[in-house]
Amino acid sequence: MNTDEFDIKDIAPVKNYDTGIMRKRVYDTVDCGKPGPEEYFKLYNLGKKGLNDFWPGLITKKKDSLGKDQTYIIVGNQSFREEAAERIKRTQSVRLAYGITSDRRLFIWPLVEVTDVTDALTWHITGWEIAEAGLSEWTQVQSDKKHHRYIHLRCSDPDQIADYDEFHKPPLAYKSAVNRAFKGRVIKDREHIIWKAAGAVVKSQYVNEKGERVKK
């Protein structure tokens, strides 16, 4: 007998392996942003209201020292958030959608709110539609810059994606996922560097006077 011979039963893994070492995956990071164009993803169903089950938020994007956009979340009472929306450029009202990719990467997608389809940008409408599909199926989102929209690609063979518990139940609580996604990029008071760099809003005398006339 050739001692170099072996059978398939001697080499087939009996459990799932990551990087050659049997272990339980630890989820300690959560990305902030929509899934990549080549990633299938799903969003978690947190209740019965679809995308409206996700927290509403106010965000702004600012470039870091390398010129890359970083997303900041603005938190505080309504008065503070309204003032921030006036003062800080590029703020957006979003839903903080929570999901996972087929590669088991957790993410928070700040999904721009769509309240009126007749007034919303095509980017935002198509993004919202694709996110809704992601609540029930594996899907992809790709950019179509020529037509200023996102393209929705459905996974034609869901069976090709391995099944893991975290695809059905979030491995991190929603609140923890949101906190990890923003990694300290939180504007919560007027001492924040982004707030101070924004300048102060000067109220128009015309607007004030017009408002007074309307009140009378």
C-alpha positions, -999 to 999 in steps of 0.1 A, spaced: 0 0 0 13 35 -9 15 54 24 12 87 5 -24 79 -6 -53 96 12 -90 97 10 -114 128 7 -127 120 42 -92 127 55 -90 162 42 -126 176 41 -132 201 69 -158 192 94 -166 228 103 -164 262 87 -129 277 88 -118 313 85 -82 319 75 -74 282 83 -82 284 120 -115 272 135 -129 300 155 -161 320 162 -161 353 144 -160 383 167 -178 414 154 -161 445 168 -162 468 139 -191 482 119 -186 502 86 -204 534 79 -217 537 44 -237 519 17 -225 484 7 -199 481 -21 -210 476 -58 -198 440 -58 -213 430 -24 -246 413 -19 -263 426 13 -294 423 34 -309 447 59 -321 435 93 -358 436 100 -361 454 134 -399 455 135 -429 459 113 -424 493 97 -396 484 72 -371 512 67 -390 534 92 -379 510 120 -344 524 116 -335 556 136 -338 589 119 -306 610 120 -289 642 107 -255 637 92 -228 658 75 -198 647 54 -164 664 58 -131 656 43 -103 643 65 -65 650 61 -63 626 32 -92 642 14 -115 613 21 -151 620 31 -160 610 66 -196 609 79 -205 627 112 -237 623 130 -253 653 147 -271 645 180 -288 666 206 -322 683 212 -343 694 182 -333 731 186 -296 721 184 -301 699 153 -322 726 136 -294 751 142 -268 727 129 -288 721 97 -287 758 91 -251 764 101 -232 733 88 -230 727 50 -240 694 34 -263 681 61 -288 654 53 -318 638 70 -313 600 69 -324 567 82 -296 546 98 -301 513 80 -284 483 96 -273 454 75 -248 427 67 -230 417 35 -227 382 21 -190 384 33 -204 389 69 -194 426 71 -217 447 93 -226 482 82 -248 512 89 -260 528 58 -271 565 63 -300 563 38 -313 597 27 -349 602 36 -374 602 8 -407 620 19 -419 632 -15 -409 613 -47 -419 643 -69 -392 664 -52 -365 639 -43 -333 633 -63 -332 601 -84 -302 590 -64 -322 591 -32 -353 575 -47 -335 545 -62 -314 541 -31 -345 539 -9 -361 514 -33 -330 492 -32 -328 493 6 -364 483 8 -356 452 -13 -327 444 9 -351 438 38 -362 406 22 -336 394 -3 -299 395 -12 -293 424 -34 -266 448 -48 -265 485 -53 -244 500 -81 -240 536 -92 -252 548 -126 -235 582 -128 -246 588 -163 -283 588 -153 -277 600 -117 -292 569 -101 -285 536 -84 -290 503 -102 -306 474 -83 -292 439 -90 -309 409 -74 -290 378 -65 -301 352 -91 -288 323 -71 -292 329 -34 -281 293 -27 -246 302 -36 -244 323 -4 -235 302 27 -260 304 55 -249 319 89 -268 327 120 -258 364 118 -276 367 84 -309 362 104 -301 378 137 -278 408 143 -246 397 162 -245 433 176 -275 452 191 -286 481 169 -275 508 192 -240 493 196 -238 490 158 -246 527 153 -221 538 179 -194 517 164 -201 528 129 -195 565 137 -165 557 158 -166 590 177 -176 611 147 -204 628 167 -213 665 168 -231 670 200 -222 705 212 -210 739 200 -175 731 210 -170 706 182 -143 716 157 -167 713 127 -193 735 144 -167 762 151 -153 760 116 -188 765 101 -191 801 109 -222 819 124 -255 823 105 -265 860 101 -302 864 100 -315 885 71 -332 917 82 -356 914 52 -366 879 63 -371 890 99 -392 920 89 -412 899 65 -419 874 92 -430 902 116 -454 915 89 -469 880 84 -474 876 122 -493 909 123 
